């Protein structure tokens, strides 16, 4: 992209992510209230027992496993299930991470335990493609392009996190397509790949 004004803005990425979270929360709440259980949800909210909720908070503050003991506490748990449904649409929320754990558990249940745990961290400041994404003037057709000093390359990547993210996404996509060969008739480097699950820290 020749115009990198937004990519190099230090606050823009955080503002966009925050707005996407707000949008996801609003949309999730709208979808929930528009469902057939809207009346039931309204009744749960209006009839919530504050004393039961305080008791749950107090017992849960110690980190122990919570189990509802009364009818009022069961209603609180049911309401929290509704709240989880909304928060599951929000990237970076605790509920979205819980959903990811559930996905992994489901995948293990269907496919069995994973055979490989792979962690890779591409050396972005040494890779011409990453530097090109970050705005460096590099000829990618050259097999051994001339790079600037290590400090200059690190500054270029630090000033353009979007370019670094695009590079990482490209490396992950190529790893799945070329190394694992997922979805291909040919086996990958580690043999045939029936499934995979990946997350980003």
C-alpha positions in Angstrom: 0.0 0.0 0.0 1.6 3.3 -1.0 -0.4 5.3 1.6 0.7 4.1 5.0 -0.5 7.0 7.1 -3.0 4.9 9.1 -0.6 1.9 9.4 2.1 4.0 11.1 -0.3 5.9 13.4 0.4 4.7 17.0 -3.1 5.1 18.2 -5.1 4.1 15.2 -4.9 0.3 15.6 -6.1 0.5 19.3 -8.9 2.8 18.4 -10.1 0.5 15.6 -9.9 -2.6 17.8 -11.8 -0.8 20.5 -14.5 0.2 18.0 -14.7 -3.3 16.7 -15.2 -4.6 20.3 -18.0 -2.0 20.9 -19.6 -3.0 17.5 -19.5 -6.7 18.3 -21.0 -6.1 21.8 -23.8 -4.1 20.3 -24.5 -6.6 17.6 -24.4 -9.5 20.0 -26.8 -7.8 22.3 -29.2 -7.0 19.5 -29.2 -10.5 18.2 -29.9 -11.8 21.8 -32.8 -9.5 22.5 -34.3 -10.2 19.1 -34.4 -13.9 19.8 -37.4 -15.8 21.0 -36.1 -15.8 24.6 -36.2 -12.1 25.0 -39.1 -12.1 27.4 -37.4 -14.8 29.5 -34.2 -12.7 29.6 -36.1 -9.6 30.7 -37.8 -11.6 33.5 -34.4 -12.9 34.6 -32.8 -9.4 34.7 -35.8 -7.9 36.5 -36.0 -10.7 39.0 -32.3 -11.0 39.8 -31.6 -11.6 43.4 -28.8 -9.2 44.4 -28.1 -11.2 47.7 -27.6 -14.4 45.7 -25.3 -12.6 43.2 -23.2 -11.1 46.1 -22.9 -14.5 47.7 -21.6 -16.0 44.4 -19.1 -13.2 44.0 -17.9 -13.6 47.6 -17.5 -17.4 47.2 -15.8 -17.0 43.8 -13.3 -14.4 45.0 -11.2 -17.2 46.5 -10.8 -18.9 43.1 -12.7 -22.0 44.1 -15.1 -23.8 41.7 -18.6 -22.3 41.9 -21.7 -24.4 42.1 -25.2 -22.9 42.5 -26.7 -24.0 45.8 -30.1 -22.3 45.7 -32.8 -21.5 43.1 -31.8 -17.8 43.1 -28.1 -18.7 42.4 -29.2 -21.0 39.6 -31.1 -18.1 38.0 -27.9 -16.0 38.3 -25.9 -18.8 36.5 -28.6 -18.9 33.7 -28.3 -15.1 33.3 -24.5 -15.4 33.0 -25.0 -17.9 30.2 -26.9 -15.2 28.3 -24.1 -12.7 29.0 -21.5 -15.2 27.7 -23.5 -15.5 24.5 -23.1 -11.8 23.9 -19.5 -11.5 25.0 -18.5 -14.5 22.8 -18.8 -12.2 19.7 -16.2 -9.8 21.2 -12.6 -10.5 20.2 -10.2 -10.5 23.2 -12.9 -11.1 25.8 -12.7 -13.9 28.4 -15.7 -15.5 26.9 -14.1 -15.6 23.4 -11.1 -17.4 24.9 -13.4 -19.8 26.7 -15.1 -20.6 23.4 -11.7 -21.3 21.9 -10.9 -23.7 24.6 -14.3 -25.4 23.9 -13.4 -25.6 20.2 -10.1 -27.3 21.0 -11.8 -29.8 23.4 -14.4 -30.6 20.7 -11.6 -31.1 18.1 -9.7 -33.4 20.4 -12.9 -35.4 21.1 -13.6 -35.8 17.4 -10.1 -36.2 16.0 -8.1 -37.4 19.1 -5.2 -35.9 20.9 -2.9 -33.7 18.7 0.4 -35.3 17.5 2.4 -32.1 17.2 2.5 -28.8 19.1 4.2 -26.3 16.9 5.3 -22.8 17.9 7.1 -20.6 15.3 8.2 -17.0 15.4 9.5 -15.7 12.0 12.5 -13.4 12.2 10.6 -10.4 10.8 13.5 -7.9 10.8 15.6 -10.3 8.7 12.8 -11.0 6.2 12.7 -8.8 3.0 8.9 -9.5 2.7 8.2 -8.1 6.1 10.3 -5.1 5.5 8.6 -4.5 2.2 5.2 -4.6 3.9 6.6 -2.0 6.4 7.5 0.4 3.6 11.1 -0.4 2.9 12.2 0.1 -0.7 13.1 -3.5 -1.4 13.2 -5.3 -4.8 11.5 -8.7 -4.0 12.6 -10.1 -7.3 16.2 -9.9 -6.1 17.3 -13.2 -4.4 19.7 -11.3 -2.0 18.3 -7.8 -1.6 20.5 -5.3 0.2 19.1 -4.5 3.6 19.6 -1.6 5.9 21.2 -1.9 9.4 19.6 -4.0 12.0 18.5 -0.9 14.1 16.9 0.7 11.1 15.0 -2.5 10.2 13.7 -2.8 13.8 12.6 0.8 13.8 10.8 0.3 10.5 8.9 -2.7 11.9 8.1 -1.0 15.2 6.7 2.0 13.4 4.4 -0.1 11.2 2.7 -2.9 13.2 0.2 -3.5 10.4 2.9 -4.5 8.0 4.4 -6.9 10.6 0.9 -8.4 11.2 0.4 -8.8 7.4 3.7 -10.6 7.2 2.9 -12.9 10.1 -0.5 -13.8 8.6 1.2 -14.6 5.3 3.7 -16.9 7.0 1.0 -18.7 8.9 -1.0 -19.2 5.7 2.0 -20.5 3.8 2.8 -22.8 6.6 -0.6 -24.4 6.6 -0.7 -24.6 2.8 2.8 -25.6 2.0 4.2 -27.3 5.1 1.1 -29.0 6.5 -0.7 -29.2 3.1 -4.1 -29.1 4.9 -6.9 -29.8 2.4 -4.5 -31.3 -0.1 -4.3 -34.8 -1.5 -0.6 -34.8 -0.9 0.9 -35.4 2.6 2.6 -32.5 4.3 6.0 -32.5 6.0 4.6 -34.2 9.0 2.4 -36.6 7.0 -1.3 -36.2 6.2 -3.0 -33.4 8.1 -6.6 -34.2 9.1 -7.1 -31.0 11.2 -5.3 -28.2 12.9 -6.0 -25.4 15.4 -4.0 -22.3 15.7 -4.1 -19.2 18.0 -2.2 -16.0 18.2 -0.9 -14.6 21.5 
